[in-house]
Amino acid sequence: MRGLFKVKQDLICSIREKELQLSKLKEHIDKSVVCSDLYNKVLIEKAVLTKQLEDLQNKSLINRIKHLLPRREKLICDYFKGNN
């Protein structure tokens, strides 16, 4: 159980780092294509980490069983479904 707590804390820390990076990059999105691309990349990375944390926190029996079954390939839109 302690390992699960460590993973959860690491994910939260990584999400906070991504949020900090996004806040710094947001000022420069319009100034450079490179900054805009980097902002989009960090945004996707944050969405992936957030989804991983959400999956980790969801402890229902059905979701545990789902992890044992073969997974379908995730699409990028799958990471943004809950962020409306």
Secondary structure by P-SEA (a helix, b strand, c coil): caaaaaaaaaaaaaaaaaaaaaaaacccccccaaaaaaaaaaaaaaaaaaaaaaaaacccaaaaaaaacccccccccccccccc
